[in-house]
Amino acid sequence: MKSSVVRKYHRLALSKKFTTRALAILGTLILLIAALTIYGSQTGNFVVSVKNINRNESIALSIEEDKSNEVSRLIANPLKDCIDGCYDDIPEDIDEGLGSKNDKSGRYLAMSFYLINNGMTTRNVAMDFRITQVTKRIDTILRVMIIQDGEKTFFSKAREDVDNGDGLGEPIWGFDYSGRYVITNANAFDDEYIVHKKINDFEKGSSIKFTIVMWLDGLDDQNPDGNRDMLGGALKTELNFSIIG
């Protein structure tokens, strides 16, 4: 992560529109997200689960480096008070280690885990990352980064100002590690699925490391007047892996 001095210097170099918007949001936006969960605030702010067919055809989750202690559900540490942020708030080494990695100041929620094929055969697996409930249009400023075995993919709500058929979501704003301010295109998600894809030929005995990072973007183009109307908004999601063939 760059020093706070470098970050402040480059933020001042942004256009007046984005600077004004960011300062207004940073000063006022405190979002209570009993959110990013299947079950609500009693069980945590992010839950990952697997669905199996039988003992011979099964997958599991683990947050152990030796992939021991296999489970069918993982619950991240709660992120009770979330403030807006952007991509450069996320550490470069966020993928290192396992388990919950939430930002202490509330700028992002993160978790790393292994998906393991502990069955007897090679199978195809569905990955379904769904939005199950949303209020006050919080999903329009949600940003998601999925790191699968070291490869990063970004997701955000389908852009409202262009034809959604282009497959683009709102851009990801942030600094690269040379200090330049950059914009990264994100894959679009719709009102139901953040990710809906198939993992082909998941071999028996193999594993995939996932890191999921979520944040609320304070420089969102779909909200040019700021996000004060989103105060108190909530968002619920679920991530499920299941054997499909």
Contacts in CASP RR format, 6 or more apart in sequence:
PFRMAT RR
TARGET T0000
AUTHOR 0000-0000-0000
METHOD contacts of the structure
MODEL  1
MKSSVVRKYHRLALSKKFTTRALAILGTLILLIAALTIYGSQTGNFVVSV
KNINRNESIALSIEEDKSNEVSRLIANPLKDCIDGCYDDIPEDIDEGLGS
KNDKSGRYLAMSFYLINNGMTTRNVAMDFRITQVTKRIDTILRVMIIQDG
EKTFFSKAREDVDNGDGLGEPIWGFDYSGRYVITNANAFDDEYIVHKKIN
DFEKGSSIKFTIVMWLDGLDDQNPDGNRDMLGGALKTELNFSIIG
1 88 0 8 1.000
1 91 0 8 1.000
1 92 0 8 1.000
2 88 0 8 1.000
2 175 0 8 1.000
2 177 0 8 1.000
2 179 0 8 1.000
6 175 0 8 1.000
6 179 0 8 1.000
7 88 0 8 1.000
7 175 0 8 1.000
10 175 0 8 1.000
10 179 0 8 1.000
10 180 0 8 1.000
10 181 0 8 1.000
11 19 0 8 1.000
11 22 0 8 1.000
12 19 0 8 1.000
13 181 0 8 1.000
14 22 0 8 1.000
14 181 0 8 1.000
17 224 0 8 1.000
18 173 0 8 1.000
18 219 0 8 1.000
21 218 0 8 1.000
21 219 0 8 1.000
21 224 0 8 1.000
21 226 0 8 1.000
22 218 0 8 1.000
22 219 0 8 1.000
24 226 0 8 1.000
24 228 0 8 1.000
25 84 0 8 1.000
25 218 0 8 1.000
25 226 0 8 1.000
25 227 0 8 1.000
26 83 0 8 1.000
26 84 0 8 1.000
26 218 0 8 1.000
28 228 0 8 1.000
28 231 0 8 1.000
29 83 0 8 1.000
29 84 0 8 1.000
29 216 0 8 1.000
29 218 0 8 1.000
29 227 0 8 1.000
29 228 0 8 1.000
29 230 0 8 1.000
29 231 0 8 1.000
30 81 0 8 1.000
30 82 0 8 1.000
30 83 0 8 1.000
30 231 0 8 1.000
31 81 0 8 1.000
31 82 0 8 1.000
31 83 0 8 1.000
31 84 0 8 1.000
31 138 0 8 1.000
31 216 0 8 1.000
31 230 0 8 1.000
31 231 0 8 1.000
31 232 0 8 1.000
31 233 0 8 1.000
32 80 0 8 1.000
32 81 0 8 1.000
32 82 0 8 1.000
32 232 0 8 1.000
32 233 0 8 1.000
32 234 0 8 1.000
33 45 0 8 1.000
33 79 0 8 1.000
33 80 0 8 1.000
33 82 0 8 1.000
33 138 0 8 1.000
33 233 0 8 1.000
33 234 0 8 1.000
33 235 0 8 1.000
34 40 0 8 1.000
34 41 0 8 1.000
34 45 0 8 1.000
34 80 0 8 1.000
34 234 0 8 1.000
35 45 0 8 1.000
35 82 0 8 1.000
35 138 0 8 1.000
35 233 0 8 1.000
35 234 0 8 1.000
35 235 0 8 1.000
35 236 0 8 1.000
35 237 0 8 1.000
36 45 0 8 1.000
36 46 0 8 1.000
36 79 0 8 1.000
36 109 0 8 1.000
36 214 0 8 1.000
36 235 0 8 1.000
36 236 0 8 1.000
36 237 0 8 1.000
37 43 0 8 1.000
37 44 0 8 1.000
37 45 0 8 1.000
37 46 0 8 1.000
37 47 0 8 1.000
37 236 0 8 1.000
37 237 0 8 1.000
37 238 0 8 1.000
38 47 0 8 1.000
38 49 0 8 1.000
38 132 0 8 1.000
38 236 0 8 1.000
38 237 0 8 1.000
38 238 0 8 1.000
39 47 0 8 1.000
40 236 0 8 1.000
41 78 0 8 1.000
41 80 0 8 1.000
43 75 0 8 1.000
44 75 0 8 1.000
44 76 0 8 1.000
44 77 0 8 1.000
44 78 0 8 1.000
45 76 0 8 1.000
45 77 0 8 1.000
45 78 0 8 1.000
45 79 0 8 1.000
45 80 0 8 1.000
45 102 0 8 1.000
45 109 0 8 1.000
46 75 0 8 1.000
46 76 0 8 1.000
46 79 0 8 1.000
46 109 0 8 1.000
46 111 0 8 1.000
46 212 0 8 1.000
46 214 0 8 1.000
46 237 0 8 1.000
46 239 0 8 1.000
47 73 0 8 1.000
47 74 0 8 1.000
47 75 0 8 1.000
47 76 0 8 1.000
47 238 0 8 1.000
47 239 0 8 1.000
48 61 0 8 1.000
48 73 0 8 1.000
48 74 0 8 1.000
48 111 0 8 1.000
48 113 0 8 1.000
48 212 0 8 1.000
48 239 0 8 1.000
48 240 0 8 1.000
48 241 0 8 1.000
49 61 0 8 1.000
49 72 0 8 1.000
49 73 0 8 1.000
49 74 0 8 1.000
49 238 0 8 1.000
49 239 0 8 1.000
49 240 0 8 1.000
49 241 0 8 1.000
50 58 0 8 1.000
50 59 0 8 1.000
50 60 0 8 1.000
50 61 0 8 1.000
50 72 0 8 1.000
50 73 0 8 1.000
50 115 0 8 1.000
50 240 0 8 1.000
50 241 0 8 1.000
50 242 0 8 1.000
51 240 0 8 1.000
51 241 0 8 1.000
51 242 0 8 1.000
51 243 0 8 1.000
52 58 0 8 1.000
52 59 0 8 1.000
52 72 0 8 1.000
52 242 0 8 1.000
52 243 0 8 1.000
53 243 0 8 1.000
55 119 0 8 1.000
56 119 0 8 1.000
56 120 0 8 1.000
56 121 0 8 1.000
57 119 0 8 1.000
57 120 0 8 1.000
57 121 0 8 1.000
57 123 0 8 1.000
57 243 0 8 1.000
58 117 0 8 1.000
58 118 0 8 1.000
58 119 0 8 1.000
58 243 0 8 1.000
59 115 0 8 1.000
59 116 0 8 1.000
59 117 0 8 1.000
59 118 0 8 1.000
59 119 0 8 1.000
59 123 0 8 1.000
59 125 0 8 1.000
59 202 0 8 1.000
59 241 0 8 1.000
59 243 0 8 1.000
60 70 0 8 1.000
60 71 0 8 1.000
60 72 0 8 1.000
60 115 0 8 1.000
60 116 0 8 1.000
60 118 0 8 1.000
61 70 0 8 1.000
61 71 0 8 1.000
61 72 0 8 1.000
61 73 0 8 1.000
61 74 0 8 1.000
61 113 0 8 1.000
61 114 0 8 1.000
61 115 0 8 1.000
61 116 0 8 1.000
62 68 0 8 1.000
62 69 0 8 1.000
62 70 0 8 1.000
62 71 0 8 1.000
62 98 0 8 1.000
62 113 0 8 1.000
62 114 0 8 1.000
62 116 0 8 1.000
62 207 0 8 1.000
63 69 0 8 1.000
63 74 0 8 1.000
63 98 0 8 1.000
63 99 0 8 1.000
63 112 0 8 1.000
63 113 0 8 1.000
63 114 0 8 1.000
64 98 0 8 1.000
64 114 0 8 1.000
65 97 0 8 1.000
65 98 0 8 1.000
67 114 0 8 1.000
67 116 0 8 1.000
67 207 0 8 1.000
70 116 0 8 1.000
70 118 0 8 1.000
74 99 0 8 1.000
74 111 0 8 1.000
74 113 0 8 1.000
76 99 0 8 1.000
76 100 0 8 1.000
76 102 0 8 1.000
76 109 0 8 1.000
76 111 0 8 1.000
77 100 0 8 1.000
77 102 0 8 1.000
79 102 0 8 1.000
79 106 0 8 1.000
79 109 0 8 1.000
81 106 0 8 1.000
82 106 0 8 1.000
82 107 0 8 1.000
82 109 0 8 1.000
82 215 0 8 1.000
82 216 0 8 1.000
83 105 0 8 1.000
83 106 0 8 1.000
83 107 0 8 1.000
83 216 0 8 1.000
84 107 0 8 1.000
84 141 0 8 1.000
84 215 0 8 1.000
84 216 0 8 1.000
84 217 0 8 1.000
84 218 0 8 1.000
84 227 0 8 1.000
85 107 0 8 1.000
85 108 0 8 1.000
85 215 0 8 1.000
85 216 0 8 1.000
85 217 0 8 1.000
85 218 0 8 1.000
86 172 0 8 1.000
86 173 0 8 1.000
86 174 0 8 1.000
86 215 0 8 1.000
86 217 0 8 1.000
86 218 0 8 1.000
86 219 0 8 1.000
87 143 0 8 1.000
87 145 0 8 1.000
87 172 0 8 1.000
87 173 0 8 1.000
87 174 0 8 1.000
87 175 0 8 1.000
87 184 0 8 1.000
87 215 0 8 1.000
88 174 0 8 1.000
88 175 0 8 1.000
89 103 0 8 1.000
89 107 0 8 1.000
89 108 0 8 1.000
89 215 0 8 1.000
90 108 0 8 1.000
90 110 0 8 1.000
90 145 0 8 1.000
90 213 0 8 1.000
90 215 0 8 1.000
92 177 0 8 1.000
94 101 0 8 1.000
94 110 0 8 1.000
94 147 0 8 1.000
94 211 0 8 1.000
94 213 0 8 1.000
95 112 0 8 1.000
95 147 0 8 1.000
95 150 0 8 1.000
95 209 0 8 1.000
95 211 0 8 1.000
97 112 0 8 1.000
98 112 0 8 1.000
98 113 0 8 1.000
98 114 0 8 1.000
99 111 0 8 1.000
99 112 0 8 1.000
99 113 0 8 1.000
100 110 0 8 1.000
100 111 0 8 1.000
101 110 0 8 1.000
101 111 0 8 1.000
101 112 0 8 1.000
101 211 0 8 1.000
102 108 0 8 1.000
102 109 0 8 1.000
102 110 0 8 1.000
103 109 0 8 1.000
103 110 0 8 1.000
107 215 0 8 1.000
108 213 0 8 1.000
108 214 0 8 1.000
108 215 0 8 1.000
109 213 0 8 1.000
109 214 0 8 1.000
109 215 0 8 1.000
110 211 0 8 1.000
110 212 0 8 1.000
110 213 0 8 1.000
110 214 0 8 1.000
111 211 0 8 1.000
111 212 0 8 1.000
112 209 0 8 1.000
112 210 0 8 1.000
112 211 0 8 1.000
112 212 0 8 1.000
113 209 0 8 1.000
113 210 0 8 1.000
114 207 0 8 1.000
114 208 0 8 1.000
114 209 0 8 1.000
114 210 0 8 1.000
115 125 0 8 1.000
115 207 0 8 1.000
115 208 0 8 1.000
115 209 0 8 1.000
115 210 0 8 1.000
115 241 0 8 1.000
116 205 0 8 1.000
116 206 0 8 1.000
116 207 0 8 1.000
117 123 0 8 1.000
117 125 0 8 1.000
117 202 0 8 1.000
117 203 0 8 1.000
117 204 0 8 1.000
117 205 0 8 1.000
117 206 0 8 1.000
117 207 0 8 1.000
118 204 0 8 1.000
118 205 0 8 1.000
119 204 0 8 1.000
119 205 0 8 1.000
120 204 0 8 1.000
121 204 0 8 1.000
122 201 0 8 1.000
122 202 0 8 1.000
122 203 0 8 1.000
122 204 0 8 1.000
123 202 0 8 1.000
123 243 0 8 1.000
123 244 0 8 1.000
123 245 0 8 1.000
124 198 0 8 1.000
124 199 0 8 1.000
124 200 0 8 1.000
124 201 0 8 1.000
124 202 0 8 1.000
124 243 0 8 1.000
124 244 0 8 1.000
124 245 0 8 1.000
125 198 0 8 1.000
125 199 0 8 1.000
125 202 0 8 1.000
125 241 0 8 1.000
125 242 0 8 1.000
125 243 0 8 1.000
125 244 0 8 1.000
126 196 0 8 1.000
126 197 0 8 1.000
126 198 0 8 1.000
126 199 0 8 1.000
126 241 0 8 1.000
126 242 0 8 1.000
126 243 0 8 1.000
126 244 0 8 1.000
127 195 0 8 1.000
127 196 0 8 1.000
127 197 0 8 1.000
127 198 0 8 1.000
127 199 0 8 1.000
127 239 0 8 1.000
127 240 0 8 1.000
127 241 0 8 1.000
128 193 0 8 1.000
128 195 0 8 1.000
128 196 0 8 1.000
128 238 0 8 1.000
128 239 0 8 1.000
128 240 0 8 1.000
128 241 0 8 1.000
128 242 0 8 1.000
129 144 0 8 1.000
129 146 0 8 1.000
129 193 0 8 1.000
129 194 0 8 1.000
129 195 0 8 1.000
129 196 0 8 1.000
129 237 0 8 1.000
129 238 0 8 1.000
129 239 0 8 1.000
129 240 0 8 1.000
130 192 0 8 1.000
130 193 0 8 1.000
130 194 0 8 1.000
130 196 0 8 1.000
130 237 0 8 1.000
130 238 0 8 1.000
130 239 0 8 1.000
130 240 0 8 1.000
131 139 0 8 1.000
131 189 0 8 1.000
131 191 0 8 1.000
131 192 0 8 1.000
131 193 0 8 1.000
131 194 0 8 1.000
131 235 0 8 1.000
131 236 0 8 1.000
131 237 0 8 1.000
132 236 0 8 1.000
132 237 0 8 1.000
132 238 0 8 1.000
133 234 0 8 1.000
133 235 0 8 1.000
133 236 0 8 1.000
134 234 0 8 1.000
134 235 0 8 1.000
134 236 0 8 1.000
135 232 0 8 1.000
135 233 0 8 1.000
135 234 0 8 1.000
135 235 0 8 1.000
136 229 0 8 1.000
136 230 0 8 1.000
136 231 0 8 1.000
136 232 0 8 1.000
136 233 0 8 1.000
136 234 0 8 1.000
137 229 0 8 1.000
137 230 0 8 1.000
138 216 0 8 1.000
138 230 0 8 1.000
138 233 0 8 1.000
138 234 0 8 1.000
138 235 0 8 1.000
139 157 0 8 1.000
139 191 0 8 1.000
139 235 0 8 1.000
140 157 0 8 1.000
140 160 0 8 1.000
140 170 0 8 1.000
140 220 0 8 1.000
140 222 0 8 1.000
140 223 0 8 1.000
141 157 0 8 1.000
141 170 0 8 1.000
141 216 0 8 1.000
141 217 0 8 1.000
141 218 0 8 1.000
141 220 0 8 1.000
141 222 0 8 1.000
141 223 0 8 1.000
141 227 0 8 1.000
141 230 0 8 1.000
142 156 0 8 1.000
142 157 0 8 1.000
142 214 0 8 1.000
142 215 0 8 1.000
142 216 0 8 1.000
142 217 0 8 1.000
142 235 0 8 1.000
143 154 0 8 1.000
143 155 0 8 1.000
143 156 0 8 1.000
143 170 0 8 1.000
143 172 0 8 1.000
143 186 0 8 1.000
143 214 0 8 1.000
143 215 0 8 1.000
143 216 0 8 1.000
143 217 0 8 1.000
144 154 0 8 1.000
144 155 0 8 1.000
144 156 0 8 1.000
144 189 0 8 1.000
144 194 0 8 1.000
144 195 0 8 1.000
144 212 0 8 1.000
144 213 0 8 1.000
144 214 0 8 1.000
145 152 0 8 1.000
145 153 0 8 1.000
145 154 0 8 1.000
145 155 0 8 1.000
145 172 0 8 1.000
145 211 0 8 1.000
145 212 0 8 1.000
145 213 0 8 1.000
145 214 0 8 1.000
146 152 0 8 1.000
146 153 0 8 1.000
146 155 0 8 1.000
146 195 0 8 1.000
146 210 0 8 1.000
146 211 0 8 1.000
146 212 0 8 1.000
146 213 0 8 1.000
147 153 0 8 1.000
147 209 0 8 1.000
147 210 0 8 1.000
147 211 0 8 1.000
147 213 0 8 1.000
148 208 0 8 1.000
148 209 0 8 1.000
148 210 0 8 1.000
149 208 0 8 1.000
149 209 0 8 1.000
150 209 0 8 1.000
150 211 0 8 1.000
153 187 0 8 1.000
154 172 0 8 1.000
154 184 0 8 1.000
154 185 0 8 1.000
154 186 0 8 1.000
154 187 0 8 1.000
155 169 0 8 1.000
155 186 0 8 1.000
155 187 0 8 1.000
155 188 0 8 1.000
155 189 0 8 1.000
155 194 0 8 1.000
155 195 0 8 1.000
156 169 0 8 1.000
156 170 0 8 1.000
156 171 0 8 1.000
156 172 0 8 1.000
156 186 0 8 1.000
156 187 0 8 1.000
156 188 0 8 1.000
156 189 0 8 1.000
156 217 0 8 1.000
157 169 0 8 1.000
157 170 0 8 1.000
157 188 0 8 1.000
157 189 0 8 1.000
157 222 0 8 1.000
158 164 0 8 1.000
158 167 0 8 1.000
158 168 0 8 1.000
158 169 0 8 1.000
158 188 0 8 1.000
158 189 0 8 1.000
158 190 0 8 1.000
159 166 0 8 1.000
159 168 0 8 1.000
159 169 0 8 1.000
159 170 0 8 1.000
159 188 0 8 1.000
159 221 0 8 1.000
159 222 0 8 1.000
160 222 0 8 1.000
161 221 0 8 1.000
161 222 0 8 1.000
162 168 0 8 1.000
164 188 0 8 1.000
166 188 0 8 1.000
167 187 0 8 1.000
167 188 0 8 1.000
168 185 0 8 1.000
168 186 0 8 1.000
168 187 0 8 1.000
168 188 0 8 1.000
169 185 0 8 1.000
169 186 0 8 1.000
169 187 0 8 1.000
169 188 0 8 1.000
169 189 0 8 1.000
170 186 0 8 1.000
170 217 0 8 1.000
170 220 0 8 1.000
170 221 0 8 1.000
170 222 0 8 1.000
171 183 0 8 1.000
171 184 0 8 1.000
171 185 0 8 1.000
171 186 0 8 1.000
171 221 0 8 1.000
172 183 0 8 1.000
172 184 0 8 1.000
172 185 0 8 1.000
172 186 0 8 1.000
172 217 0 8 1.000
173 181 0 8 1.000
173 183 0 8 1.000
173 217 0 8 1.000
173 219 0 8 1.000
174 181 0 8 1.000
174 182 0 8 1.000
174 183 0 8 1.000
174 184 0 8 1.000
175 181 0 8 1.000
175 182 0 8 1.000
176 182 0 8 1.000
189 195 0 8 1.000
194 237 0 8 1.000
198 244 0 8 1.000
199 208 0 8 1.000
199 241 0 8 1.000
202 208 0 8 1.000
212 239 0 8 1.000
216 227 0 8 1.000
218 227 0 8 1.000
220 227 0 8 1.000
223 230 0 8 1.000
END
